[in-house]
Amino acid sequence: MTRLLALDTTTEACSAALWASGELVAEERVIEPRGHTQRLLPMVESLLAQAGWALTQLDGIACTRGPGSFTGVRVGVSVAQGLAYAAELPVLSLSTLDVLAWQGRQLLPGPGRWQVAMDARMGELYTAGYRVTDAGLERVTEEALLAPDALTVWSENDCGRIGAGWALAPLNHWGSSVSDDLPAARHVASWANRLLQQNPGAWVTPIELQPVYLRDRVT
């Protein structure tokens, strides 16, 4: 039985989830842009208590490594590293954009392609494009930081879109949309589970879990 702790703090949403044997065990999620530092560890403690597990009984920790808010990305990565070091666990590093694409596929499985657009603040978007495959998802464009008017919008009818960044994008887009626009730890866990089924050796050491910002400047 694979037991995972999944974490996401890369946006206004702060969430943690436990996953075992291909199913969600427990999850907590709040929308609180400035409270991730205070919220995350109590969430983890609460979830472990609900499941009756010790941290050392986990097989690993899955964590979004960005892109996202600078503070949020740092909080999630540092907590995942600290817990993994303390319990001698491996970690799985996941793109926030990949998780959102997978989340869209779970909520609206019909489209053959997905475009993800996250609000990167400062009038910009984090974005990437995906194709649905038998294995799950394949990222077909690089993760990018763009101005909204520089976003190339796919117009095919089989294209779905997800992410709060679409509120800033041009209005002449096509495709199905989903309402859950912020990442959730349950989908971090589900995507991690899919990746581990395909490649059981995808784990990395805590030191290899590094934040990804896509933006070099901070204002």
Order of alpha helices (4+ residues) and beta strands (2+ residues): beta-beta-beta-alpha-beta-alpha-beta-alpha-beta-beta-beta-beta-beta-beta-alpha
